[in-house]
Amino acid sequence: MKDFYIITEVCELFEVNMQKLRQYSEQYDVQPQQDQMGRWGFSKVHVRKLHNTIYKAERGCCKNEIIGRGKGPWA
């Protein structure tokens, strides 16, 4: 993975248009940032977080089911 992805690259990776990516970004509170060259996009960490959140949401999973049904990670 690259360290930084511009918005159009993320749209291609997720196979969504820019409006849908913006909706996901706002819904899951993962905001784009500017890199040192002034381009808007997402860091590698934010691309992963956004991808994982979208994937889990589309599968109908919730956080409690993923982490031991609300008992915590060590249950």
The first five atom37 places (N, CA, C, CB, O) and aatype in JSON, in Angstrom:
{
  "aatype": [12, 11, 3, 13, 18, 9, 9, 16, 6, 19, 4, 6, 10, 13, 6, 19, 2, 12, 5, 11, 10, 1, 5, 18, 15, 6, 5, 18, 3, 19, 5, 14, 5, 5, 3, 5, 12, 7, 1, 17, 7, 13, 15, 11, 19, 8, 19, 1, 11, 10, 8, 2, 16, 9, 18, 11, 0, 6, 1, 7, 4, 4, 11, 2, 6, 9, 9, 7, 1, 7, 11, 7, 14, 17, 0],
  "atom_mask": [
    [1, 1, 1, 1, 1],
    [1, 1, 1, 1, 1],
    [1, 1, 1, 1, 1],
    [1, 1, 1, 1, 1],
    [1, 1, 1, 1, 1],
    [1, 1, 1, 1, 1],
    [1, 1, 1, 1, 1],
    [1, 1, 1, 1, 1],
    [1, 1, 1, 1, 1],
    [1, 1, 1, 1, 1],
    [1, 1, 1, 1, 1],
    [1, 1, 1, 1, 1],
    [1, 1, 1, 1, 1],
    [1, 1, 1, 1, 1],
    [1, 1, 1, 1, 1],
    [1, 1, 1, 1, 1],
    [1, 1, 1, 1, 1],
    [1, 1, 1, 1, 1],
    [1, 1, 1, 1, 1],
    [1, 1, 1, 1, 1],
    [1, 1, 1, 1, 1],
    [1, 1, 1, 1, 1],
    [1, 1, 1, 1, 1],
    [1, 1, 1, 1, 1],
    [1, 1, 1, 1, 1],
    [1, 1, 1, 1, 1],
    [1, 1, 1, 1, 1],
    [1, 1, 1, 1, 1],
    [1, 1, 1, 1, 1],
    [1, 1, 1, 1, 1],
    [1, 1, 1, 1, 1],
    [1, 1, 1, 1, 1],
    [1, 1, 1, 1, 1],
    [1, 1, 1, 1, 1],
    [1, 1, 1, 1, 1],
    [1, 1, 1, 1, 1],
    [1, 1, 1, 1, 1],
    [1, 1, 1, 0, 1],
    [1, 1, 1, 1, 1],
    [1, 1, 1, 1, 1],
    [1, 1, 1, 0, 1],
    [1, 1, 1, 1, 1],
    [1, 1, 1, 1, 1],
    [1, 1, 1, 1, 1],
    [1, 1, 1, 1, 1],
    [1, 1, 1, 1, 1],
    [1, 1, 1, 1, 1],
    [1, 1, 1, 1, 1],
    [1, 1, 1, 1, 1],
    [1, 1, 1, 1, 1],
    [1, 1, 1, 1, 1],
    [1, 1, 1, 1, 1],
    [1, 1, 1, 1, 1],
    [1, 1, 1, 1, 1],
    [1, 1, 1, 1, 1],
    [1, 1, 1, 1, 1],
    [1, 1, 1, 1, 1],
    [1, 1, 1, 1, 1],
    [1, 1, 1, 1, 1],
    [1, 1, 1, 0, 1],
    [1, 1, 1, 1, 1],
    [1, 1, 1, 1, 1],
    [1, 1, 1, 1, 1],
    [1, 1, 1, 1, 1],
    [1, 1, 1, 1, 1],
    [1, 1, 1, 1, 1],
    [1, 1, 1, 1, 1],
    [1, 1, 1, 0, 1],
    [1, 1, 1, 1, 1],
    [1, 1, 1, 0, 1],
    [1, 1, 1, 1, 1],
    [1, 1, 1, 0, 1],
    [1, 1, 1, 1, 1],
    [1, 1, 1, 1, 1],
    [1, 1, 1, 1, 1]
  ],
  "atom_positions": [
    [[0.83, -1.18, 0.0], [0.0, 0.0, 0.0], [0.87, 1.24, 0.0], [-0.94, 0.0, 1.2], [1.96, 1.27, 0.57]],
    [[0.35, 2.26, -0.66], [1.02, 3.56, -0.63], [0.73, 4.25, 0.69], [0.57, 4.44, -1.83], [-0.19, 3.85, 1.42]],
    [[1.49, 5.26, 1.01], [1.27, 6.0, 2.25], [0.11, 6.98, 2.15], [2.53, 6.75, 2.65], [-0.49, 7.34, 3.16]],
    [[-0.21, 7.42, 0.92], [-1.26, 8.41, 0.74], [-2.0, 8.16, -0.58], [-0.68, 9.84, 0.77], [-1.37, 7.88, -1.6]],
    [[-3.32, 8.25, -0.54], [-4.16, 8.05, -1.73], [-5.0, 9.29, -1.95], [-5.07, 6.79, -1.58], [-5.69, 9.75, -1.04]],
    [[-4.95, 9.84, -3.16], [-5.82, 10.97, -3.46], [-7.25, 10.46, -3.61], [-5.35, 11.72, -4.75], [-7.49, 9.27, -3.78]],
    [[-8.18, 11.38, -3.54], [-9.6, 11.01, -3.51], [-10.01, 10.18, -4.72], [-10.47, 12.26, -3.43], [-10.75, 9.2, -4.58]],
    [[-9.53, 10.54, -5.9], [-9.92, 9.77, -7.09], [-9.38, 8.34, -7.04], [-9.4, 10.46, -8.36], [-10.04, 7.42, -7.53]],
    [[-8.21, 8.14, -6.44], [-7.67, 6.79, -6.3], [-8.52, 5.95, -5.34], [-6.21, 6.84, -5.81], [-8.75, 4.77, -5.58]],
    [[-8.98, 6.57, -4.26], [-9.82, 5.86, -3.31], [-11.14, 5.48, -3.96], [-10.07, 6.71, -2.05], [-11.66, 4.39, -3.74]],
    [[-11.69, 6.39, -4.77], [-12.93, 6.08, -5.5], [-12.74, 4.86, -6.39], [-13.37, 7.3, -6.34], [-13.61, 4.0, -6.46]],
    [[-11.61, 4.8, -7.08], [-11.31, 3.65, -7.93], [-11.15, 2.37, -7.12], [-10.05, 3.91, -8.76], [-11.66, 1.32, -7.49]],
    [[-10.43, 2.46, -6.0], [-10.22, 1.28, -5.15], [-11.54, 0.73, -4.62], [-9.3, 1.63, -3.99], [-11.75, -0.48, -4.61]],
    [[-12.42, 1.62, -4.17], [-13.69, 1.2, -3.57], [-14.79, 1.01, -4.6], [-14.13, 2.22, -2.55], [-15.88, 0.55, -4.27]],
    [[-14.5, 1.37, -5.86], [-15.47, 1.29, -6.95], [-16.75, 2.07, -6.62], [-15.81, -0.18, -7.24], [-17.86, 1.55, -6.76]],
    [[-16.57, 3.31, -6.18], [-17.68, 4.22, -5.89], [-17.39, 5.57, -6.54], [-17.9, 4.38, -4.35], [-16.25, 5.86, -6.89]],
    [[-18.44, 6.38, -6.69], [-18.21, 7.72, -7.21], [-17.81, 8.65, -6.06], [-19.48, 8.26, -7.93], [-17.86, 8.26, -4.89]],
    [[-17.42, 9.87, -6.41], [-16.93, 10.79, -5.4], [-18.0, 11.17, -4.38], [-16.39, 12.03, -6.07], [-17.7, 11.35, -3.21]],
    [[-19.24, 11.29, -4.82], [-20.33, 11.63, -3.91], [-20.55, 10.53, -2.87], [-21.63, 11.87, -4.7], [-20.76, 10.83, -1.69]],
    [[-20.5, 9.27, -3.29], [-20.67, 8.15, -2.36], [-19.5, 8.1, -1.37], [-20.78, 6.81, -3.13], [-19.7, 7.84, -0.19]],
    [[-18.28, 8.34, -1.85], [-17.12, 8.35, -0.96], [-17.25, 9.48, 0.06], [-15.82, 8.51, -1.77], [-16.92, 9.3, 1.23]],
    [[-17.73, 10.62, -0.38], [-17.94, 11.73, 0.55], [-18.96, 11.36, 1.61], [-18.4, 12.99, -0.22], [-18.79, 11.67, 2.79]],
    [[-20.03, 10.69, 1.19], [-21.06, 10.26, 2.13], [-20.47, 9.29, 3.17], [-22.23, 9.59, 1.37], [-20.72, 9.44, 4.36]],
    [[-19.71, 8.31, 2.72], [-19.07, 7.37, 3.63], [-18.11, 8.11, 4.57], [-18.31, 6.29, 2.85], [-18.08, 7.84, 5.77]],
    [[-17.33, 9.03, 4.03], [-16.37, 9.77, 4.81], [-17.04, 10.54, 5.93], [-15.59, 10.72, 3.91], [-16.56, 10.54, 7.07]],
    [[-18.15, 11.2, 5.63], [-18.87, 11.95, 6.64], [-19.57, 11.02, 7.63], [-19.89, 12.87, 5.99], [-19.57, 11.28, 8.83]],
    [[-20.16, 9.96, 7.13], [-20.89, 9.02, 7.98], [-19.98, 8.36, 9.0], [-21.57, 7.96, 7.12], [-20.36, 8.19, 10.16]],
    [[-18.78, 7.97, 8.58], [-17.87, 7.25, 9.46], [-16.76, 8.13, 10.03], [-17.26, 6.09, 8.72], [-15.8, 7.63, 10.62]],
    [[-16.89, 9.44, 9.86], [-15.97, 10.43, 10.43], [-14.51, 10.13, 10.09], [-16.14, 10.48, 11.94], [-13.64, 10.11, 10.97]],
    [[-14.26, 9.92, 8.81], [-12.9, 9.76, 8.3], [-12.72, 10.84, 7.24], [-12.64, 8.28, 7.72], [-13.1, 10.66, 6.08]],
    [[-12.15, 11.95, 7.65], [-12.06, 13.12, 6.77], [-10.78, 13.13, 5.95], [-12.15, 14.4, 7.6], [-9.72, 12.72, 6.43]],
    [[-10.88, 13.6, 4.7], [-9.67, 13.7, 3.87], [-8.72, 14.76, 4.42], [-10.04, 14.03, 2.41], [-9.13, 15.68, 5.14]],
    [[-7.47, 14.62, 4.06], [-6.42, 15.54, 4.49], [-5.62, 15.97, 3.28], [-5.5, 14.89, 5.56], [-5.69, 15.34, 2.22]],
    [[-4.87, 17.04, 3.42], [-4.0, 17.48, 2.34], [-2.61, 16.91, 2.55], [-3.95, 19.02, 2.26], [-2.11, 16.87, 3.68]],
    [[-1.98, 16.46, 1.45], [-0.59, 16.01, 1.56], [0.33, 17.22, 1.39], [-0.27, 14.91, 0.51], [-0.15, 18.34, 1.25]],
    [[1.63, 16.99, 1.38], [2.59, 18.08, 1.29], [2.55, 18.81, -0.04], [3.97, 17.55, 1.53], [3.07, 19.92, -0.15]],
    [[1.93, 18.22, -1.05], [1.81, 18.87, -2.36], [0.45, 19.53, -2.54], [2.04, 17.85, -3.47], [0.16, 20.05, -3.62]],
    [[-0.38, 19.52, -1.51], [-1.67, 20.21, -1.57], [-2.81, 19.38, -2.14], [0.0, 0.0, 0.0], [-3.9, 19.91, -2.36]],
    [[-2.57, 18.1, -2.37], [-3.63, 17.24, -2.91], [-4.47, 16.7, -1.76], [-3.04, 16.07, -3.75], [-3.94, 16.4, -0.69]],
    [[-5.78, 16.57, -1.99], [-6.67, 16.04, -0.97], [-6.79, 14.54, -1.11], [-8.06, 16.71, -1.06], [-6.91, 14.01, -2.21]],
    [[-6.77, 13.85, 0.03], [-6.9, 12.4, 0.01], [-6.86, 11.83, 1.41], [0.0, 0.0, 0.0], [-7.14, 12.52, 2.39]],
    [[-6.51, 10.55, 1.48], [-6.52, 9.81, 2.75], [-5.19, 9.12, 2.95], [-7.68, 8.79, 2.78], [-4.58, 8.61, 2.01]],
    [[-4.73, 9.09, 4.19], [-3.53, 8.33, 4.52], [-3.86, 6.84, 4.45], [-2.99, 8.72, 5.94], [-5.02, 6.45, 4.41]],
    [[-2.83, 6.04, 4.43], [-3.0, 4.59, 4.36], [-3.86, 4.09, 5.52], [-1.63, 3.89, 4.38], [-4.72, 3.23, 5.33]],
    [[-3.64, 4.62, 6.7], [-4.4, 4.22, 7.89], [-5.88, 4.55, 7.71], [-3.84, 4.91, 9.15], [-6.74, 3.74, 8.06]],
    [[-6.17, 5.73, 7.18], [-7.57, 6.13, 7.01], [-8.25, 5.35, 5.88], [-7.64, 7.63, 6.72], [-9.45, 5.08, 5.96]],
    [[-7.51, 4.99, 4.84], [-8.08, 4.17, 3.77], [-8.48, 2.81, 4.34], [-7.08, 4.0, 2.59], [-9.56, 2.3, 4.04]],
    [[-7.6, 2.23, 5.16], [-7.91, 0.93, 5.77], [-9.12, 1.03, 6.69], [-6.7, 0.4, 6.56], [-10.02, 0.19, 6.65]],
    [[-9.14, 2.08, 7.53], [-10.26, 2.25, 8.46], [-11.57, 2.42, 7.71], [-10.01, 3.47, 9.38], [-12.58, 1.8, 8.06]],
    [[-11.55, 3.25, 6.68], [-12.76, 3.48, 5.9], [-13.2, 2.2, 5.2], [-12.53, 4.59, 4.88], [-14.39, 1.88, 5.2]],
    [[-12.28, 1.48, 4.61], [-12.61, 0.23, 3.92], [-13.22, -0.78, 4.89], [-11.36, -0.36, 3.25], [-14.26, -1.38, 4.6]],
    [[-12.58, -0.97, 6.03], [-13.07, -1.96, 7.0], [-14.44, -1.57, 7.54], [-12.08, -2.1, 8.15], [-15.3, -2.44, 7.72]],
    [[-14.65, -0.3, 7.79], [-15.94, 0.16, 8.31], [-17.04, -0.04, 7.28], [-15.86, 1.64, 8.71], [-18.13, -0.51, 7.62]],
    [[-16.77, 0.3, 6.04], [-17.76, 0.12, 4.97], [-18.05, -1.36, 4.78], [-17.25, 0.75, 3.64], [-19.21, -1.75, 4.64]],
    [[-17.02, -2.19, 4.77], [-17.19, -3.63, 4.58], [-18.07, -4.22, 5.67], [-15.82, -4.34, 4.57], [-19.0, -4.97, 5.39]],
    [[-17.78, -3.88, 6.92], [-18.57, -4.4, 8.04], [-20.0, -3.9, 8.0], [-17.93, -4.02, 9.36], [-20.93, -4.65, 8.31]],
    [[-20.2, -2.65, 7.63], [-21.55, -2.08, 7.56], [-22.37, -2.76, 6.46], [-21.48, -0.56, 7.32], [-23.55, -3.05, 6.65]],
    [[-21.75, -3.01, 5.32], [-22.48, -3.64, 4.21], [-22.79, -5.1, 4.48], [-21.68, -3.52, 2.93], [-23.75, -5.64, 3.93]],
    [[-22.0, -5.75, 5.33], [-22.28, -7.14, 5.69], [-23.32, -7.22, 6.8], [-20.99, -7.84, 6.13], [-23.8, -8.31, 7.11]],
    [[-23.68, -6.09, 7.39], [-24.68, -6.08, 8.45], [-24.13, -6.4, 9.81], [0.0, 0.0, 0.0], [-24.89, -6.74, 10.72]],
    [[-22.83, -6.3, 9.98], [-22.21, -6.57, 11.28], [-22.24, -5.31, 12.13], [-20.75, -7.07, 11.1], [-22.27, -4.19, 11.62]],
    [[-22.23, -5.53, 13.41], [-22.08, -4.4, 14.32], [-20.88, -4.65, 15.2], [-23.36, -4.18, 15.17], [-20.38, -5.78, 15.27]],
    [[-20.39, -3.62, 15.88], [-19.18, -3.75, 16.67], [-19.31, -4.8, 17.76], [-18.83, -2.42, 17.3], [-18.35, -5.53, 18.03]],
    [[-20.46, -4.9, 18.39], [-20.63, -5.88, 19.48], [-20.51, -7.31, 18.98], [-21.99, -5.69, 20.15], [-19.98, -8.16, 19.7]],
    [[-20.98, -7.58, 17.79], [-20.86, -8.93, 17.26], [-19.42, -9.26, 16.89], [-21.76, -9.11, 16.04], [-18.97, -10.4, 17.03]],
    [[-18.7, -8.25, 16.44], [-17.33, -8.48, 16.0], [-16.42, -8.68, 17.21], [-16.83, -7.31, 15.14], [-15.5, -9.49, 17.16]],
    [[-16.66, -7.96, 18.29], [-15.81, -8.07, 19.48], [-16.54, -8.85, 20.55], [-15.4, -6.67, 20.01], [-16.95, -8.27, 21.55]],
    [[-16.72, -10.11, 20.38], [-17.25, -10.99, 21.41], [-18.6, -10.62, 21.97], [0.0, 0.0, 0.0], [-18.84, -10.81, 23.16]],
    [[-19.49, -10.1, 21.16], [-20.84, -9.77, 21.57], [-20.88, -8.86, 22.81], [-21.61, -11.03, 21.85], [-21.65, -9.11, 23.74]],
    [[-20.06, -7.82, 22.81], [-20.1, -6.83, 23.86], [-19.35, -7.19, 25.13], [0.0, 0.0, 0.0], [-19.41, -6.44, 26.1]],
    [[-18.65, -8.32, 25.15], [-17.95, -8.75, 26.35], [-16.52, -8.24, 26.37], [-17.97, -10.27, 26.46], [-15.79, -8.49, 27.33]],
    [[-16.1, -7.53, 25.34], [-14.74, -7.02, 25.28], [-13.83, -7.95, 24.52], [0.0, 0.0, 0.0], [-14.18, -9.1, 24.25]],
    [[-12.66, -7.48, 24.18], [-11.75, -8.27, 23.36], [-11.13, -9.46, 24.09], [-10.66, -7.41, 22.85], [-10.59, -10.34, 23.43]],
    [[-11.19, -9.51, 25.42], [-10.53, -10.58, 26.15], [-11.51, -11.61, 26.69], [-9.72, -10.0, 27.28], [-11.13, -12.51, 27.44]],
    [[-12.77, -11.48, 26.31], [-13.79, -12.41, 26.81], [-13.65, -13.79, 26.22], [-15.18, -11.86, 26.52], [-14.44, -14.68, 26.54]]
  ]
}
